[in-house]
């Protein structure tokens, strides 16, 4: 029987994207690299646990869940999450940032100063700039100020991000335009917390890091894994948790959200095929395609 591995998701390092596995092993991903694996026959997807602890009952989780956690482990994970706004006494300093994912899609968010730009890579931000830095609650109040005064969202759906990656403006200056405009309006607002230090607009562009230049339109996305399923394709881009894979035989490019891998046992695959369910992208005009 082929050796099985459990993937813990996509990680971003100084060298680019890497697939991480249980036990600490990592597989570097480079453009043009063939990514191929199968889901172990007869296997089932089980909860990945929370806060570094295994799920005590190894509960089954749905194939389409991007969290890969059972209800109890998800509750435990969110109980210690800054993103879920459940922690108010974190003493670390935080950055407030503006992140751009495509035309008309700019969000505000916060991340611990010590994490640098890792959070922006994990979200698939094509362009971003810091807006300010300070204590957690001051960063939270600034987030709320932008939502209320400028109607800046704090979330952009992944489906929207994926749908525009191959059709972004060609120049970094164009990609930075919305961030620069929003930054100027944000720092001019009254009501900033005194303990938050404003930072100058210095856009950082990730289009090259993600491999988005000349990215072909994706025909769809993998919706879930299943026991016995196989995926194989040539890596043409990666952004956030997503791999853009060019299928053999002229099948086109599909997007694989690596969060769907967690909880499955994966084995090496030798074929050039895709036997998992793929759904066509919902365009911003609301039309759908399936195959």
SULJO-V618629 format. One record per pair of residues at least 24 apart in sequence whose ideal C-beta (glycine too) atoms are under 10 Angstrom apart, sorted by the first residue. I is the first residue (numbers start at 1). J is the second residue. Records with the same first field share a line. If there is no record, write none. Layout:
# SULJO-V618629
I: J, J
This chain:
# SULJO-V618629
1: 40, 41, 267
2: 38, 40, 41, 266, 267, 268, 269, 270
3: 265, 266, 267, 268
4: 38, 39, 40, 43, 264, 265, 266, 267, 268
5: 37, 40, 261, 264, 265, 266, 267, 268
6: 46, 48, 261, 262, 263, 264, 265, 266
7: 37, 48, 258, 259, 260, 261, 262, 263, 264, 265, 266
8: 48, 68, 258, 261, 262, 263
9: 48, 66, 68, 122, 241, 257, 258, 259, 260, 261, 262
10: 121, 122, 238, 239, 240, 241, 242, 243, 256, 257, 258, 259, 261
11: 118, 121, 122, 241, 258
12: 117, 118, 119, 120, 121, 122, 206, 209, 210, 238, 239, 240, 241
13: 118, 121
16: 121, 209, 210, 211, 238
17: 121, 209, 210, 211, 235, 237, 238, 239, 240, 241, 242, 243, 258
18: 238
19: 238, 243, 258, 261, 266
20: 258, 262
21: 261, 266
22: 48, 262, 265
29: 211, 235, 238, 243, 258
30: 211, 235, 238
31: 211, 234, 235, 236, 237, 238, 244
32: 211, 234, 235, 236, 246
33: 233, 234, 235, 236
34: 232, 233, 234, 235, 245, 246, 248, 269, 272
35: 231, 232, 233, 234, 235, 238, 243, 245, 256, 258, 269
36: 230, 231, 232, 233, 234, 245, 248, 268, 269, 270, 271, 272, 273, 274
37: 225, 229, 230, 231, 232, 261, 264, 266, 267, 268, 269
38: 225, 227, 228, 229, 230, 231, 232, 264, 265, 266, 267, 268, 269, 270, 271, 273, 275
39: 63, 225, 226, 227, 228, 229, 230, 231, 261, 264, 265, 266, 267, 269, 275, 276
40: 227, 228, 229, 264, 265, 266, 267
41: 227, 228, 229, 265, 267
42: 227, 228, 265
43: 225, 226, 227, 228, 263, 264, 265, 266, 267
44: 227, 263, 264, 265
45: 224, 225, 226, 227, 260, 261, 262, 263, 264, 265
46: 70, 262, 263, 264, 265
47: 71, 72, 73, 74, 262, 263
48: 73, 77, 262, 263
49: 73, 76, 77, 263
50: 74, 75, 76, 77, 78, 79, 80, 81
51: 76, 77, 79, 80, 81
53: 77
55: 263
58: 263
59: 263
60: 263
61: 262, 263, 264
62: 224, 263
63: 223, 224, 225, 226, 227, 229, 260, 263, 264, 276, 277
64: 223, 224, 225, 257, 260, 277
65: 224, 259, 260, 262, 263
66: 158, 241, 257, 258, 259, 260, 262
67: 259, 262, 263
68: 259, 260, 261, 262, 263, 264
69: 262, 263
70: 263
82: 110, 111, 112, 136, 139, 140
83: 109, 110, 111, 119, 154
85: 136, 140, 143
87: 136
88: 136, 137, 140
89: 136, 137
90: 135, 136, 137
91: 135, 136
92: 135, 136
93: 133, 134, 135, 136, 138, 139, 195, 196, 197
94: 132, 133, 134, 135, 136, 137, 138, 139, 140, 142, 143, 196
95: 119, 120, 128, 130, 131, 132, 133, 134, 139, 199
96: 130, 131, 132, 133, 134, 138, 139, 140, 141, 142, 143, 145, 146, 186, 192, 193, 196, 197, 198, 199
97: 123, 125, 128, 129, 130, 131, 132, 133, 139, 143, 179, 183, 199, 204
98: 125, 127, 128, 129, 130, 131, 146, 152, 178, 179, 180, 181, 182, 183, 186, 201, 203
99: 123, 124, 125, 126, 127, 128, 129, 156, 179, 204, 206
100: 125, 126, 127, 128, 129, 156, 168, 175, 176, 177, 178, 179, 180, 182, 203, 205, 206
101: 125, 126, 127, 128, 156, 157, 158, 160, 161, 162, 164, 165, 168, 239, 240
102: 126, 127, 156, 160, 161, 162, 163, 164, 165, 167, 168, 169, 175, 178, 284
103: 164, 167, 168, 169, 174, 175, 177, 178, 284
104: 156, 160, 164, 178, 284
105: 153, 156, 157, 160, 161, 163, 164, 178
106: 150, 152, 153, 156, 178, 179, 181, 182, 183
107: 143, 146, 147, 152, 153, 154, 155, 156, 182
108: 139, 142, 143, 144, 145, 146, 147, 150, 152, 153, 154, 155, 182, 186
109: 139, 143, 152, 153, 154, 155, 156
110: 134, 136, 138, 139, 140, 142, 143, 154
111: 139
112: 136, 139
113: 139
117: 204, 206, 209
120: 204, 206, 240
121: 206, 209, 210, 238, 239, 240
122: 239, 240, 241
123: 155, 156, 158, 161, 239, 240, 241
124: 156, 158, 161, 162, 165, 206, 210, 212, 238, 239, 240, 241, 242
125: 156, 161, 179, 204, 205, 206, 210, 239, 240
126: 161, 164, 165, 168, 169, 172, 175, 176, 179, 204, 205, 206, 207, 209, 210, 212, 239, 240
127: 168, 169, 172, 174, 175, 176, 177, 178, 179, 180, 203, 204, 205, 206, 207
128: 176, 179, 202, 203, 204, 205, 206
129: 176, 179, 180, 182, 183, 199, 200, 201, 202, 203, 204
130: 183, 198, 199, 200, 201, 202, 203, 204
131: 179, 182, 183, 186, 187, 192, 196, 198, 199, 200, 201
132: 186, 187, 192, 193, 195, 196, 197, 198, 199
133: 195, 196, 197, 198, 199
134: 192, 193, 194, 195, 196, 197, 198
135: 193, 195, 196
137: 193, 195, 196
138: 192, 193, 194, 195, 196, 197
139: 193, 195, 196
140: 193, 196
141: 191, 192, 193, 195, 196
142: 186, 189, 191, 192, 193, 196, 198
144: 191
145: 186, 189, 190, 191, 192, 193, 196
146: 182, 185, 186, 189
148: 189, 191
149: 185, 186, 189, 190, 191
150: 182, 185, 186, 189
152: 182, 185, 186
158: 221, 239, 240, 241, 242, 255, 257, 259
159: 221, 255, 281, 282, 284
160: 282, 284
161: 239, 240, 242, 255
162: 218, 220, 221, 239, 240, 242, 244, 255, 257, 281, 282
163: 217, 218, 221, 255, 281, 282, 283, 284
164: 281, 283, 284
165: 207, 210, 211, 212, 215, 217, 218, 237, 239, 240, 242, 244, 255
166: 212, 214, 215, 216, 217, 218, 236, 237, 244, 253
167: 215, 217
168: 207, 212, 213, 215
169: 207
170: 207, 213, 214
171: 205, 207
172: 203, 204, 205, 206, 207, 208
173: 203, 205
175: 203, 205, 206, 207, 212
176: 201, 202, 203, 204, 205
177: 203
178: 203
179: 203, 204, 205
206: 239, 240
207: 237, 239
209: 238, 239
210: 237, 238, 239, 240, 242, 244
211: 235, 236, 237, 238, 239, 244
212: 236, 237, 238, 239, 244
213: 237
215: 239, 244, 253
216: 244, 246, 252, 253
217: 252, 253, 281
218: 242, 244, 245, 246, 252, 253, 254, 255, 278, 280, 281
219: 247, 251, 252, 253, 254, 255, 278, 279, 280, 281, 289, 291
220: 252, 253, 254, 255, 277, 278, 279, 280, 281, 289, 290, 291
221: 254, 255, 256, 257, 260, 277, 278, 279, 280, 281, 282
222: 254, 255, 256, 257, 258, 260, 261, 274, 276, 277, 278, 279
223: 257, 260, 276, 277, 278, 279
224: 257, 260, 276, 277, 279
225: 256, 260, 261, 262, 263, 264, 266, 276, 277
226: 264, 275, 276, 277
227: 264, 265
228: 275, 276
229: 264, 269, 273, 274, 275, 276, 277
230: 267, 269, 270, 271, 272, 273, 274, 275, 276
231: 256, 261, 266, 269, 273, 274, 275, 276, 278
232: 269, 270, 271, 272, 273, 274, 275
233: 272, 273, 274
234: 272
245: 274
247: 272, 273, 274, 278
248: 272, 273, 274
249: 273, 274
251: 278, 291
252: 278, 291
254: 278, 279, 280, 281
255: 281
